[in-house]
Amino acid sequence: MQAAVKAHRLVTLTGVGGVGKTRLALEVAGRLVDEFPDGVWFFELAAVTDPAAVPDAVAAVLGITQQPGRSVAESVAAALEGRVRLLVFDNCEHVLDAAADLIEAILVASATIKIVATSREGLGIADDSAAVALFVERAQHVSLRFTVGDDREAAAVVEICRRLDGIPLAIELAASRMAAMTASEVRDRLDQRFRLLVGSRRGLERHHTLRHAVAWSYDLLDDTEKALLDRCSVFAGGFDLQSACAVAGLADAPDDLATLDLLDTLVRKSLLVADRSAGRTQYSMLETIRQFAVEQLAARGEASEIRAAHSRYFAGREADIMALWDSPRQREAHDWFTIELTNLRTAFRWAADQGDLDVAAPIATYAAWLGYLTENYEPLAWAEELIEPARAIDHPRLAALYLMASNCYMAGRIDSAIRYTEAAREAIGGASDQFAYSVEGLVGAPYVAVGQPERWVQSCRTQLARGPATNVYTTACLVIALDAMGSYDEAMAAGNGLIDAAEATGNPYVLAFALHSYGWAIHDADPARSLATLRRGLAIAHDSGNRAAVTHLSNNLCLVEAEHGETLAFFDYCIVAIENYHDSGNTYMIRSPFGLLAAVFYRLGRYEPAATFAGFAATFPVAIALAPYGTEMTHLRSLLGEETYESLARRGEAMTIAEMVPYAHEQIDKARTQLNAVSE
């Protein structure tokens, strides 16, 4: 590892907890201390619970203060420029993105800093330092005034090097443009890289244009290899063997083994990259290669045919992916969706633009459902886009499209969600076939957002009257709807036998959802059992990759822990709910925990943040966030005085989500410190 640190500016140690990553990093840092005249610095990130606080934690250790007009991360990066230091970032896994962003900023700003990081998973930072150094060297050769001192230009240089896949010739050609352009201007034109990246006229005959360099390797392929490479250029973000076979259609490669041989050849010739880290081989092309292959595919006159095949393939994956989802192997379906989202997007876009509803609608439907469960709401917009053309021809997917689109209330679009809900109820009422994925019980959920949960109850009961095929999930929805009405006795009665029935489905999401609905129904009647039920649901949701269920279960666990459990556990669940709602863009639900936060902070004697949280919670579309805590808020108002309370509440009401989330983190950390001090 000492050799690795000497050879590279960033070395990341990954592995499961307890294998000795920290011990090894410290041992190596100790042996190399004499090689860094400005010292070796250690940053323990395990105690940093808020990702946004990572730059502050590092700045505090280094004694760096924020500079005017710069963020803390930019200030740290600027202060380290020219220093010869080794920085050790320990335990990055729980603040992975924030740590990676800061490390990347430091490496861009200073060519003399070296970094060792430990994490349970990779930081996802390419070793861009050599590429950036090459760009800067060549740019200064053509323009003595060139510098990456400006943060935006530095970021542009890093992006150029990444998008050019670190190819030295491409980077040199891009840098040569600095004589008459800025880095940002070059970056913005990289979609035309083969026209942009050319050398001087004297050298055009050999590898002095990027096109000629790529063409030289391409021309060494035989016709079948060229055809497969060109056809695989339609994939966005990568592909596997099954995907490649779907678009290949090659007479010389009649089966998957023949196609596999071709893929192997392209990998060995460095025109494809094979990634086996996810347990199955995923192929990809460097973007420069892909753009060249796209041009060749168009020159063959095959672009439309292969793009259509690509779209049909991903529409056709619905049956097997959703069968996987409706099984104990559900997590594999969620992981597949995450990996293939860029391909699903490309496939949907092509089919929708061609007006092919029979291809676009299946993609939109199952992608929207998997996206809803993993808290990626992008595909909901695909479903919305297809509603009008589907309605015009009474397409069989219309009811499913309405239901998926109705989930837009999570992004705060409540009026639209209600319209889609009304249309979905009408469409389902006239449908003879079973609804897609047996989740029609979800029709009516947006009614809660307008204070009419009884209409969801009515919708669920209507669906249950249609037959037993969808009883388990729809019954769970009925229990949730009754919970939302405050009809807990009815909810408990409706939920009798629900968990056993959910167990029998073998579907982890259905079981987690049933545990969620019933666990919440009994939270007043049997708090201990409620906690156990909700915690079990949370564990199942975690294991099966159901991020939406994790978020909603954490949200409900907040309340039960606050009222009947442990305050520190309440804070843990609260952070998960708030962070997940924020990260996913769920502007509807994010305010729901803040009424409870206000009550808990009042009980802790932290009155100012309590009033601020109360003001923020009051903007929840439904007046339920603060309703259960009316007495406590009245006492809080009395303790602070009317004028002070109103001032703090107005401050909370005026805060944006982006402002409130770090504020909540800060206040929760202070409250935790207070509680820990008392316990000690």
Secondary structure, DSSP 8 states (H G I E B T S, - for coil): -HHHHHH-SEEEEE-STTSSHHHHHHHHHHHTGGG-TT-EEEEE-TT---GGGHHHHHHHHHT----TTS-HHHHHHHHTTT---EEEEE--GGGHHHHHHHHHHHHHH-SS-EEEEEESS-------HHHHHHHHHHHHHH-TT----SHHHHHHHHHHHHHTTT-HHHHHHHHHGGGTS-HHHHHTTGGGHHHH-B--GGGTTTT-BHHHHHHHHHTTS-HHHHHHHHHHTT-SS-B-HHHHHHHH--TT--SHHHHHHHHHHHHHTTSSEEE-TTSS-EEE--HHHHHHHHHHHHHHT-HHHHHHHHHHHHHHTHHHHHHHHTSTTHHHHHHHHHHHHHHHHHHHHHHHHTT-HHHHHHHHHHHHHHHHHTT--HHHHHHHHHHHHHHHTT-TTHHHHHHHHHGGGGGT-HHHHHHHHHHHHHHHHT--S--GGG-GGGTTGGGGGGT-HHHHHHHHHHHHHT-GGGHHHHHHHHHHHHHHHT-HHHHHHHTTTHHHHHHHHT-HHHHHHHHHHHHHHTTTT-HHHHHHHHHHHHHHHHHHT-HHHHHHHHHHHHHHHHHHS-HHHHHHHHHHHHHHHHHHT-TTGGGHHHHHHHHHHHHTT-HHHHHHHHHHHTTSSSTTSSGGGHHHHHHHHHHH-HHHHHHHHHHHHH--HHHHHHHHHHHHHHHHHHHHHHH-
